[in-house]
C-alpha cells in the first residue's frame, strides 16, 4: 500500500509532461488520506519540491466536497489525490465526481485514488472513476500482502527504484512471481464475486450495529462516520460507547475473542484520538472511545453475537 501510494502521489509530481518547470508543482489532497499519501507530500513540501493543499473534509458527510477540491486548484496544479474509501470510517469519497469536475476545470491535472479499502467491497472500475492512478493492496481483499499501482496509458511517472530495470524500469528488483500471481487470482475472484461478498458483509455489519444499540442503548452508542448523506463500505463499523472509563485503550486489551483496532490498524496503540475522526467533526471524548470493527466474508451473525456479548462483559467490568 505504502509503496504504490508513494509512487502515485509523489512519483507523478515529477512528470515533466504535466507540469511547468516554474512555479513549483502544486498537489491537492484531503485531510482524510492515509499517511502513505500525506507524509510523502509533506516531505516534498518541506524540501521545497512541491506546494501542497490539504482540503478539509465535510463534517456533515464525513467526505471531502467536490467543490472544495475544485476550489483548491491552481494554475500550477499537477495532481489531485483523494482516497476511494476511508480506512477508519468506511465513508466512500466522491472520486468519480471529483475526477469529472477536475477534468472540466483543469484537463491537464492528473488524478490518483488510493483504492485499497474499496476493492472487494464495492465496484471499482478505473474507467468509471476517471483516474490516472489507483493504489491496489492485495491483503485488503484476501490476496497476498503485496501492492500494485494502476497507471493509465500514456501517463508517465518517475521510477520508484533504480537498478535492474524490472517493471518496465519503474520499480527495479526481482519480481515476487508467486505473490504477483496470487494478487491476480484475488482480483479475479473479486471481479466475479464482489457483489456476493458485499451483500454478506453488509448483512453481518448491520446486524452488528443493531446488536450494539440493543445491548448498550442507542443513546450510548455513536457510529462515527455514519451519515444520512454519505455511503459507507459494507464491512466497516466505527463506533464509540459513551462513558469516561470506556476508551478503546481500556476496552480492546480486555477482549479475548475479538481482534479490532482503535482506528487504522497501522496506528493502533498511539493513545491519541484519531485524526480522521477529529477531521470529520467527532468530539475528542467520543473519538478516544472509538473502535473499528470490520467484518469479513466468513464472519457470521453468530460471531457477532459472541463478540457483542463479550464486549458487554468488558464494559460492565470497567463501569463498576
KOLGUNU-277085 format. One record per residue: x, y, z of N, C-alpha, C, O in turn. Coordinates in steps of 0.1 Angstrom, whole numbers, padded with zeros to 4 digits, always signed. Atoms other than C-alpha are relative to their C-alpha. Last residue first. Layout:
# KOLGUNU-277085
XYZXYZXYZXYZ/...
***
This chain:
# KOLGUNU-277085
+0003+0003-0014-0181-0010+0382+0012+0005+0008+0012+0004+0020/+0009-0010-0006-0180+0007+0348-0003-0002+0015-0009+0006+0021/-0006-0014-0001-0150-0011+0335-0008+0010+0007-0003+0020+0012/-0011+0000-0010-0165-0045+0344+0007+0013+0001+0011+0016+0012/+0006+0001-0014-0198-0037+0327+0011+0000+0010+0010+0006+0021/+0005-0013-0003-0179-0026+0295-0006+0000+0014-0003+0010+0022/-0011-0008-0002-0159-0059+0295-0005+0014+0004+0001+0020+0013/-0006+0004-0012-0190-0080+0299+0012+0009+0004+0013+0013+0015/+0009-0004-0011-0209-0062+0272+0007-0003+0013+0006+0005+0023/-0002-0015-0001-0179-0065+0248-0009+0005+0012-0004+0013+0019/-0013-0002-0007-0180-0103+0254+0002+0015+0003+0007+0019+0013/+0002+0005-0014-0217-0104+0245+0013+0002+0008+0012+0006+0020/+0007-0011-0008-0210-0082+0215-0002-0004+0014-0002+0004+0023/-0009-0012-0002-0183-0106+0202-0007+0011+0008-0001+0016+0017/-0011+0004-0010-0204-0138+0207+0008+0013+0003+0012+0015+0015/+0007+0002-0013-0235-0122+0190+0011-0003+0010+0010+0002+0022/+0003-0014-0005-0212-0110+0161-0007-0001+0014-0003+0007+0023/-0013-0006-0004-0198-0145+0156-0002+0014+0006+0003+0017+0016/-0003+0006-0013-0234-0158+0155+0014+0005+0005+0015+0007+0017/+0008-0008-0010-0242-0132+0128+0003-0007+0014+0002+0000+0024/+0014+0003-0001-0214-0148+0108-0007+0008+0010+0000+0015+0018/+0006-0004-0013-0180-0136+0096-0015-0003+0000-0022+0000-0010/+0004+0012-0007-0167-0156+0066-0006+0003+0014-0010-0006+0021/+0008+0009+0009-0165-0128+0040-0005-0012+0008-0016-0018+0005/-0006+0005+0013-0153-0103+0065-0009-0010-0007-0021-0011-0003/+0005+0014+0002-0165-0080+0093+0006-0005-0014+0010+0004-0022/+0002+0004+0014-0146-0049+0104-0004-0014-0001+0002-0023+0006/+0003+0014+0002-0148-0034+0139-0003-0003-0014-0013+0003-0020/+0004+0004+0013-0132+0000+0143-0001-0016+0000+0009-0023+0001/-0005+0013+0004-0132+0012+0179-0005-0003-0015-0016+0001-0018/+0003+0006+0012-0137+0048+0191+0007-0014-0003+0019-0015+0001/+0007+0013-0002-0136+0057+0227-0002-0008-0012-0008-0019-0011/-0009+0009-0008-0110+0084+0222-0006-0013+0003+0001-0023+0007/-0010+0005+0008-0131+0098+0193+0010-0009+0008+0015-0019+0003/+0006+0011+0007-0161+0103+0216+0011-0007-0008+0011-0019-0009/+0003+0010-0010-0140+0124+0240-0007-0012-0006-0005-0023-0001/-0012+0008-0004-0124+0142+0211-0004-0011+0010+0002-0022+0010/-0006-0006-0012-0157+0153+0195+0011-0009+0006+0011-0022+0004/+0004+0008-0011-0163+0138+0160+0007+0006+0013+0019+0009+0012/+0008-0007-0010-0161+0166+0135-0004-0008+0012-0013-0004+0020/+0014+0000+0004-0150+0148+0104-0009+0005+0011-0021+0004+0010/+0001-0007+0013-0113+0158+0109-0015+0000-0005-0018+0010-0012/+0001-0015-0004-0115+0147+0146-0002+0008-0013-0009+0018-0012/+0012-0003-0007-0124+0112+0134-0001+0015+0003-0012+0021+0002/+0011+0002+0009-0096+0111+0109-0013+0004+0006-0021+0011+0000/+0001-0013+0007-0071+0125+0134-0011-0001-0011-0016+0010-0014/-0002+0001+0014-0079+0095+0156-0001+0014-0007-0011+0021-0005/+0012+0001+0007-0077+0104+0193+0003+0000-0015+0013+0006-0019/+0005-0013+0003-0043+0097+0208-0013-0003-0008-0016-0013-0014/+0005-0006-0012-0031+0066+0227-0007+0014-0003-0011+0020+0006/-0006-0013-0002-0008+0056+0199-0005+0007+0012+0001+0016+0018/-0009+0000-0011-0017+0019+0203+0006+0014+0002+0015+0015+0011/+0006+0004-0013-0033+0013+0169+0011+0000+0011+0022-0004+0009/-0003-0010-0011-0016+0033+0142-0006-0004+0013-0007+0004+0022/-0014-0004+0001-0013+0009+0112+0004+0009+0012+0015+0010+0015/-0008+0010-0006-0046-0008+0122+0015+0004+0000+0023-0001+0008/-0008+0007+0010-0063+0024+0114+0008-0010+0007+0015-0007+0017/+0001-0008+0012-0088+0032+0141+0007-0007-0011+0004-0019-0014/+0005-0012-0004-0089+0018+0177-0002+0010-0012-0007+0021-0010/-0009-0011-0001-0085-0017+0163-0007+0013+0005-0019+0014+0004/+0005-0013+0005-0102-0050+0165+0010+0011+0002+0020+0008+0009/-0012-0007+0004-0094-0087+0172-0006+0013-0007-0012+0012-0018/+0002-0010+0010-0123-0101+0193+0014+0007-0004+0021+0011+0005/+0005+0006+0012-0123-0132+0214-0002+0009-0012-0007+0005-0023/-0007+0012+0003-0102-0121+0243-0004-0007-0013+0004-0015-0018/+0008+0008+0009-0113-0085+0246+0008-0012-0004+0019-0011-0010/+0008+0009-0008-0096-0069+0276-0008-0010-0008-0014-0019-0003/-0009+0010-0006-0068-0053+0255-0008-0011+0008-0003-0022+0011/-0005+0010+0010-0096-0036+0234+0010-0010+0006+0009-0022+0003/+0009+0011+0004-0116-0020+0262+0008-0010-0008+0007-0022-0005/+0004+0008-0011-0092+0003+0280-0007-0013-0004-0006-0023+0002/-0012+0006-0006-0074+0016+0250-0003-0008+0012+0005-0017+0016/-0004+0012+0008-0107+0020+0232+0012-0006+0006+0014-0019+0006/-0008-0003+0011-0118+0044+0260+0004-0013-0008+0003-0024-0002/+0002+0009+0011-0147+0033+0281+0008+0004-0012+0004+0003-0023/-0010+0011-0002-0139+0048+0315+0000-0009-0012+0007-0020-0011/-0014-0005-0003-0154+0082+0307+0010-0011+0001+0021-0010-0002/-0004+0002-0014-0185+0068+0290+0014+0003+0003+0023+0000-0006/-0002-0012-0008-0202+0067+0256+0003-0004+0015-0004-0012+0021/+0010+0001-0011-0196+0036+0236+0003+0011+0009+0014+0013+0014/-0004-0004-0013-0179+0046+0203-0011-0003+0010-0023-0001+0007/+0010-0005-0010-0183+0032+0169+0007+0003+0013+0018-0002+0016/-0009-0008-0009-0165+0026+0136-0010+0005+0010-0019+0013+0007/+0008-0006-0011-0183-0002+0117+0010+0007+0009+0017+0000+0016/-0007-0008-0010-0168-0013+0083-0010+0006+0010-0021+0012+0006/-0006+0008-0010-0179-0042+0061+0005+0008+0013+0008+0001+0023/+0010+0009-0007-0204-0027+0037+0006-0008+0012-0001-0014+0019/-0003+0014+0004-0182+0003+0028-0009-0009+0008-0013-0006+0019/-0012+0007-0006-0200+0035+0037+0003-0013-0007-0006-0019-0013/+0000+0015+0000-0223+0059+0019+0013-0005+0006+0023+0001+0006/-0012+0006+0005-0229+0096+0026-0002-0015+0001-0011-0020+0008/-0004-0005+0013-0258+0120+0032+0013-0006-0006+0019-0001-0015/+0011+0001+0009-0275+0103+0061+0004+0003-0014-0002-0003-0024/+0007-0013+0003-0242+0100+0079-0011-0003-0010-0010-0013-0018/+0012+0004+0006-0223+0071+0096-0009+0012-0002-0013+0018+0008/-0001+0000+0014-0188+0084+0101-0013-0004-0007-0015-0002-0019/-0008-0010+0006-0186+0075+0137+0001-0001-0015+0006-0011-0020/-0006+0006+0012-0215+0054+0149+0008+0011-0007+0002+0020-0013/-0002-0010+0011-0222+0066+0184+0007-0007-0011+0018-0012-0009/-0008+0004+0011-0236+0042+0210+0000+0010-0011-0010+0015-0016/-0013+0003-0005-0250+0052+0244+0010-0004-0011+0022-0007-0008/-0006-0013-0005-0282+0068+0232+0014-0001+0005+0021+0009+0007/-0004-0008+0011-0290+0037+0211+0006+0013+0004+0014+0019-0003/+0009-0011+0001-0289+0016+0242+0005+0009-0011+0016+0013-0011/-0005-0011-0008-0260-0007+0252-0010+0012+0000-0008+0022+0007/-0007+0004-0012-0272-0041+0241+0003+0012+0009+0002+0011+0021/+0009+0007-0009-0299-0031+0216+0007-0004+0013+0000-0004+0024/+0011-0009-0005-0278-0004+0200-0009-0007+0010-0013-0002+0020/-0007-0010-0009-0247-0027+0197-0011+0009+0006-0011+0012+0018/-0003+0006-0012-0269-0055+0183+0007+0009+0010+0004+0009+0022/+0012+0002-0008-0283-0033+0157+0002-0006+0013-0004-0002+0023/+0005-0013-0004-0249-0022+0146-0013-0001+0008-0015+0006+0017/-0008-0005-0011-0236-0058+0145-0005+0014+0005-0005+0015+0017/+0004+0008-0012-0266-0070+0125+0009+0005+0012+0004+0006+0023/+0013-0006-0005-0259-0042+0100-0005-0007+0012-0010-0001+0021/-0003-0013-0006-0223-0054+0097-0012+0007+0006-0012+0012+0017/-0006+0003-0013-0235-0090+0091+0004+0013+0007+0002+0014+0019/+0010+0007-0008-0259-0081+0063+0006-0001+0014-0001+0001+0024/+0009-0011-0005-0234-0056+0049-0010-0006+0009-0014+0000+0019/-0006-0008-0010-0207-0083+0048-0010+0011+0005-0009+0014+0017/-0001+0007-0012-0230-0108+0030+0006+0009+0011+0001+0009+0022/+0013+0003-0005-0241-0084+0003+0001-0007+0014-0006-0003+0023/+0006-0013-0006-0206-0071-0002-0013-0003+0006-0016+0003+0017/-0008-0004-0012-0191-0106-0008-0006+0012+0007-0008+0012+0020/+0003+0010-0010-0219-0116-0031+0007+0003+0013+0001+0003+0024/+0013-0003-0004-0214-0084-0051-0005-0009+0011-0012-0005+0020/+0000-0011-0010-0177-0089-0052-0014+0003+0005-0015+0007+0017/+0009+0002-0011-0180-0123-0068-0001+0011+0010-0007+0010+0021/+0012+0009+0002-0166-0123-0103-0010+0000+0011-0021-0003+0009/+0008-0004+0012-0143-0093-0102-0012-0008-0002-0023-0003-0006/+0008-0012-0003-0133-0101-0066-0008+0004-0012-0020+0008-0011/+0011+0003-0008-0123-0136-0076-0009+0012+0004-0021+0011+0004/+0009+0007+0008-0102-0124-0105-0012-0004+0009-0024-0002+0004/+0007-0010+0008-0085-0098-0083-0011-0007-0008-0022-0002-0010/+0008-0007-0009-0075-0125-0058-0009+0010-0007-0021+0012-0005/+0011+0010-0003-0061-0146-0087-0010+0007+0010-0022+0005+0008/+0009+0001+0012-0041-0116-0099-0012-0009+0002-0023-0006-0002/+0007-0012+0001-0027-0109-0064-0010-0001-0012-0021+0004-0011/+0010+0000-0011-0017-0145-0060-0009+0012-0001-0021+0011+0001/+0011+0009+0004+0001-0144-0093-0011-0001+0009-0023-0001+0005/+0007-0007+0011+0020-0113-0081-0011-0009-0006-0022-0004-0009/+0009-0009-0006+0027-0131-0048-0007+0008-0011-0019+0012-0010/+0011+0007-0007+0042-0161-0066-0010+0010+0006-0022+0008+0004/+0010+0006+0009+0062-0140-0090-0012-0007+0007-0023-0005+0002/+0005+0011-0008+0079-0118-0065-0011-0007-0007-0023-0003-0006/+0014+0000-0003+0097-0096-0091-0004-0013+0009+0002-0023+0007/+0006+0012+0005+0134-0092-0089-0014-0001+0005-0017+0000+0017/-0001+0011-0010+0143-0056-0082-0008-0012-0005-0018-0011-0012/-0010+0011+0002+0137-0024-0102+0001-0009+0012-0002-0005+0024/-0003+0005-0014+0105-0005-0098+0010-0012-0002+0005-0023-0003/+0006-0008-0010+0097+0018-0128+0004-0005+0014+0005+0004+0023/-0009-0010-0005+0121+0004-0154-0005+0008+0011+0002+0017+0016/-0001-0010+0010+0094-0015-0172+0009+0012+0004+0007+0023+0000/+0012-0008-0001+0086-0034-0140+0001+0012-0010-0003+0023-0007/+0013+0007+0000+0122-0046-0139-0012+0009+0001-0010+0021+0003/+0009-0004+0011+0151-0023-0149-0013-0008+0000-0021-0007-0010/+0001+0011+0010+0178-0040-0128-0010+0003-0012-0010-0004-0022/-0009+0011-0001+0187-0009-0108-0001-0009-0012+0003-0006-0023/-0009+0001+0011+0166+0021-0099+0008-0013+0001+0010-0018+0013/-0013+0006-0004+0136+0022-0076+0008-0002-0013+0002-0004-0023/+0001+0000-0015+0104+0044-0078+0013-0006+0005+0019-0001+0015/-0003+0012-0007+0110+0054-0114+0000+0001+0015+0004+0011+0020/-0014+0002-0003+0093+0087-0124+0002-0014+0006-0006-0019+0013/-0004-0004-0013+0058+0085-0138+0015-0003+0001+0021-0010-0007/-0013+0005-0004+0044+0085-0173+0003+0005+0014-0001+0016+0018/-0006-0008-0011+0008+0088-0184+0013-0006+0004+0014-0019+0004/-0015+0000+0001+0001+0072-0218+0007+0007+0011+0018+0012+0009/-0008-0004+0011-0016+0050-0205-0006+0012-0006-0018+0013-0007/+0007-0001+0013-0033+0048-0172+0010+0005-0011+0017+0015-0009/-0004-0012+0007-0012+0037-0143-0006+0000-0013-0004-0009-0022/+0006-0002+0013-0026+0012-0118+0005+0013-0006+0004+0023+0001/+0004-0013+0004-0002+0008-0088-0005-0001-0015+0002-0004-0024/-0002-0004+0014+0002-0025-0071-0005+0014-0003-0013+0019+0005/+0008-0011+0006+0005-0039-0036+0003+0002-0015+0013-0003-0020/-0008-0007+0011+0016-0071-0020-0009+0011-0006-0021+0009-0006/-0004-0013-0005+0005-0089+0012+0009+0007-0010+0021+0008-0008/-0012-0001-0007-0012-0118-0006+0004+0014+0004-0002+0024-0002/-0011+0004+0008-0049-0117-0015+0013+0001+0008+0012+0003+0020/-0003+0015-0002-0079-0118+0008+0011-0004-0010+0012-0016-0013/+0011+0008+0006-0093-0084-0004+0004-0015-0001+0002-0021-0011/+0013-0006-0003-0074-0059+0018-0011-0008-0006-0023-0007-0002/+0005+0006-0012-0043-0082+0016-0014+0006+0005-0020+0000+0014/+0005+0014+0000-0038-0074-0020-0006-0005+0012-0017-0011+0012/-0007+0007-0012-0035-0036-0019-0006-0014+0001-0018-0015+0005/+0007+0013-0003-0043-0016-0051+0008-0008+0011+0021-0008+0010/-0008+0009-0009-0034+0021-0055-0009-0013+0003-0020-0012+0007/+0008+0006-0010-0051+0038-0085+0009-0010+0008+0016-0019+0002/-0007+0009-0009-0035+0062-0109-0010-0006+0010-0019+0001+0015/-0012+0003+0007-0049+0082-0139+0008-0011+0008+0015-0019+0002/-0012-0004-0006-0085+0084-0125+0012-0005-0009+0011-0014-0018/-0006-0010+0007-0118+0085-0143+0014+0004+0005+0018+0016+0003/-0005-0010-0009-0137+0066-0117+0007+0011-0007+0007+0023-0002/+0011-0007-0005-0157+0048-0144+0004+0011+0010-0001+0022+0011/+0006-0008+0011-0126+0038-0163-0012+0008+0005-0013+0020+0001/-0008-0013+0002-0108+0029-0131-0006+0008-0011-0004+0020-0011/-0003+0000+0014-0136+0004-0122+0007+0013-0003+0001+0024-0002/-0011-0009+0002-0141-0004-0085+0004-0002-0015+0009-0012-0019/-0004+0000+0014-0175-0018-0075+0012+0010-0002+0011+0022+0002/+0009-0007+0008-0177-0021-0037+0006-0001-0015+0017-0006-0017/+0012-0003-0008-0163-0045-0011-0010+0009-0008-0022+0008-0005/+0005+0012-0006-0135-0064-0029-0013+0003+0009-0019-0006+0014/+0000+0012+0008-0116-0033-0038-0005-0012+0008+0000-0014+0019/+0012+0002+0007-0127-0003-0017-0001-0013-0008-0011-0019-0009/+0011+0005-0009-0101-0002+0011-0012-0004-0009-0021-0012-0004/-0003+0011-0008-0070+0000-0011-0012-0006+0007-0015-0018+0007/+0011+0009+0001-0084+0023-0038+0001-0012+0010-0007-0021+0008/-0004+0012-0008-0060+0051-0030-0012-0009+0001-0021-0006+0009/+0008+0005-0011-0070+0074-0058+0006-0012+0007+0011-0021+0000/-0004+0013-0007-0048+0094-0081-0011-0003+0010-0015+0006+0017/+0008+0004-0012-0058+0121-0106+0004-0013+0005+0006-0023-0003/+0001+0015-0002-0036+0140-0131-0008-0003+0013-0008+0005+0022/-0003+0005-0014-0043+0177-0139-0002-0015+0000-0012-0020-0005/-0013+0005+0000-0041+0186-0177+0004-0006+0014+0014-0013+0015/-0002+0013+0007-0078+0190-0181+0014-0007+0001+0015-0019+0000/-0014+0000+0003-0082+0217-0155+0004-0013-0006+0008-0022+0001/-0006-0013-0004-0118+0228-0148+0015+0001-0004+0020+0012-0007/+0007-0011+0006-0137+0201-0167+0008+0013+0003+0008+0022-0006/-0002+0000+0014-0112+0174-0158-0006+0012-0007+0000+0017-0017/-0014-0005+0002-0113+0185-0122+0003+0000-0015+0009+0009-0020/-0001-0014-0003-0151+0182-0121+0014+0006-0003+0015+0016-0009/+0008-0007+0010-0152+0148-0137+0001+0015+0001+0003+0022-0009/-0008+0001+0013-0124+0135-0115-0007+0007-0011-0001+0014-0019/-0012-0009+0000-0141+0148-0084+0007+0000-0013+0011+0010-0018/+0005-0014+0002-0174+0132-0094+0011+0010+0001+0011+0020-0006/+0004-0002+0014-0157+0099-0099-0005+0014-0003-0002+0020-0013/-0011-0001+0009-0139+0102-0066-0004+0002-0014+0002+0010-0021/+0005-0002+0014-0169+0110-0045+0011+0001-0010+0012+0012-0017/-0003-0013+0005-0154+0095-0013-0005+0001-0014-0005-0008-0021/-0004+0000+0014-0169+0064+0004+0001+0014-0005-0008+0022-0004/+0007-0009+0008-0170+0065+0042+0006+0001-0014+0018+0003-0016/+0006+0007+0011-0155+0033+0057-0008+0010-0010-0014+0005-0019/+0014-0002-0001-0148+0052+0089-0008-0008-0011-0020-0011-0009/+0005+0000-0014-0112+0041+0095-0016+0001+0001-0022-0007+0009/-0003+0013-0007-0099+0031+0061-0005-0001+0014-0005-0012+0020/-0008-0002-0011-0117+0059+0042+0002-0013+0008-0007-0021+0010/+0008+0002-0012-0130+0050+0008+0010+0001+0012+0021-0004+0012/+0013+0005+0005-0118+0059-0027-0009-0002+0012-0021+0001+0012/+0003+0015-0002-0089+0080-0015-0014-0003-0004-0023+0005-0004/+0010+0002-0010-0083+0115-0030-0003-0015+0001-0005-0022-0009/+0001+0013-0006-0052+0126-0048-0010-0001+0011-0009+0006+0021/+0010+0000-0010-0052+0156-0072+0000-0015+0005-0002-0024-0003/+0006+0013-0005-0021+0162-0093-0010+0002+0011-0009+0011+0019/-0003+0011+0008-0004+0188-0114-0007-0013+0004-0008-0022-0004/+0004+0013-0005-0017+0221-0100+0003-0011-0010-0001-0010-0022/-0012+0010+0000+0004+0250-0114-0004-0013+0006+0005-0021+0009/-0006+0001+0013-0026+0272-0124+0011-0010-0001+0013-0016-0011/-0008-0012+0003-0042+0265-0090+0005-0002-0014+0005-0013-0020/-0009+0001+0011-0069+0240-0079+0007+0014-0003+0001+0024-0001/-0014+0000-0004-0082+0244-0044+0009-0001-0011+0022+0001-0010/-0004-0014-0004-0117+0255-0055+0015+0000+0004+0021+0011+0004/-0002-0008+0011-0120+0222-0074+0004+0014+0003+0012+0020-0004/-0012+0004+0007-0113+0202-0043+0002+0009-0012+0013+0013-0015/-0011-0004-0008-0138+0222-0022+0013-0004-0008+0023+0003-0007/-0002-0015+0002-0165+0219-0049+0013+0004+0007+0020+0013+0002/-0005-0002+0014-0162+0181-0049+0004+0014-0002+0014+0017-0007/+0009-0005+0010-0166+0180-0011+0007+0002-0014+0018+0006-0014/-0004-0013+0006-0145+0157+0010-0010+0004-0011-0015-0004-0018/-0007+0001+0013-0163+0130+0029+0005+0014-0004+0000+0024+0001/-0011+0009-0002-0176+0126+0065+0009-0002-0012+0018-0010-0012/+0000+0013+0008-0209+0139+0052+0011-0009+0004+0010-0021+0001/+0014+0005+0003-0218+0168+0075+0000-0013-0006-0009-0021-0003/+0005+0006-0013-0183+0174+0090-0014-0006-0003-0018-0015+0004/+0013-0006-0005-0171+0180+0054-0004-0007+0013-0004-0020+0014/+0013+0008+0002-0135+0170+0049-0012+0008+0005-0010+0016+0014/+0007+0006-0011-0106+0196+0049-0013-0007-0004-0020-0003-0014/+0014-0004+0000-0086+0201+0017-0007-0007+0012-0007-0019+0013/+0008+0011-0006-0049+0197+0021-0014+0005+0003-0016+0014+0011/+0013-0005-0006-0031+0220-0004-0007-0012+0006-0011-0021-0002/+0011+0010-0003+0005+0210-0012-0011+0007+0007-0009+0015+0016/+0010-0006-0009+0033+0230-0029-0012-0010+0002-0016-0017-0008/+0014-0001+0005+0061+0210-0043-0008+0008+0010-0004+0010+0022/+0001+0006+0013+0099+0205-0041-0014+0000-0006-0016-0003-0017/+0001-0010+0010+0107+0229-0013-0002-0005-0014+0002+0001-0024/-0013-0002+0007+0121+0203+0010-0001+0010-0012+0008+0011-0020/-0010-0005-0009+0092+0206+0034+0013+0002-0007+0021+0011-0002/+0002-0014-0004+0067+0204+0006+0011+0006+0009+0016+0017+0007/-0003-0008+0012+0081+0172-0009-0002+0015+0004+0006+0023-0001/-0015+0000+0002+0083+0157+0026+0003+0009-0012+0012+0017-0012/-0006-0009-0009+0047+0167+0033+0015+0001-0001+0021+0012+0001/+0003-0014+0005+0036+0151+0001+0006+0010+0010+0011+0020+0005/-0009-0004+0011+0054+0119+0011-0002+0014-0005+0007+0021-0009/-0014-0002-0004+0037+0120+0045+0009+0003-0012+0018+0011-0011/-0003-0013-0006+0002+0126+0033+0015+0002+0003+0020+0013+0000/+0003-0011+0009-0002+0097+0009+0005+0013+0006+0013+0020+0000/-0008+0003+0011+0013+0068+0029-0002+0010-0012+0006+0011-0021/-0013-0006-0002-0002+0085+0059+0009-0003-0012+0019+0005-0014/-0009+0009-0008-0037+0075+0047+0014+0007+0000+0017+0016-0008/-0009+0009+0007-0058+0104+0034+0008-0008+0010+0011-0004+0021/+0005+0014-0004-0087+0120+0053+0010-0010-0005+0008-0022-0002/-0006+0003-0013-0071+0155+0053-0005-0013+0005-0003-0017+0017/+0010-0003-0011-0077+0158+0016+0007-0004+0013+0017-0011+0014/+0004+0013-0006-0053+0161-0014-0010+0004+0011-0014+0016+0013/+0012-0001-0008-0042+0188-0039-0004-0014+0006-0004-0024-0002/+0007+0013-0002-0007+0189-0054-0012+0003+0010-0010+0009+0020/+0009-0001-0011+0011+0220-0068-0009-0012+0000-0014-0017-0010/+0012+0008+0001+0042+0217-0088-0009+0002+0012-0004+0002+0023/+0000+0013-0005+0066+0246-0082-0013-0008-0003-0023-0001-0004/-0004+0002-0013+0065+0276-0104+0000-0014+0004-0001-0023-0004/+0002-0011-0010+0082+0271-0127-0015+0005-0001-0020+0006-0012/-0012+0000-0009+0091+0239-0146-0001+0010+0011+0005+0008+0022/-0010-0009+0005+0055+0236-0159+0012+0000+0009+0011-0003+0021/-0002-0011-0008+0037+0204-0151+0010+0010-0005+0020+0005-0011/+0013-0004-0006+0022+0175-0170+0001+0013+0009-0009+0017+0014/+0009-0003+0010+0049+0164-0194-0013+0007+0005-0021+0011-0002/-0003-0012+0007+0077+0167-0169-0011+0004-0010-0012+0016-0014/+0003+0002+0015+0062+0141-0147+0001+0013-0007-0007+0022-0006/-0011-0003+0008+0078+0148-0113-0002-0002-0015+0008-0001-0023/-0002-0014-0001+0046+0151-0094+0012+0004-0008+0015+0016-0010/+0006-0007+0011+0037+0117-0107+0003+0015+0001+0001+0022-0009/-0006+0003+0013+0062+0100-0085-0005+0008-0011+0002+0012-0020/-0012-0008+0002+0050+0117-0053+0007-0002-0013+0013+0007-0019/+0002-0014-0005+0013+0107-0051+0013+0008-0002+0012+0020-0005/+0011-0008+0006+0012+0076-0072+0000+0014+0004-0004+0023-0004/-0003-0002+0014+0046+0062-0062-0011+0009-0007-0007+0017-0015/-0011-0009+0001+0040+0068-0025+0003+0003-0015+0006+0014-0019/+0005-0013-0002+0006+0051-0029+0011+0011+0000+0009+0022-0006/+0007-0004+0011+0022+0021-0045-0006+0014+0002-0007+0022-0008/-0009-0001+0012+0049+0017-0020-0008+0006-0011-0004+0015-0018/-0009-0012-0002+0027+0025+0011+0008+0002-0013+0009+0013-0018/+0008-0012+0000+0000+0000+0000+0009+0012+0000+0007+0021-0008/
***
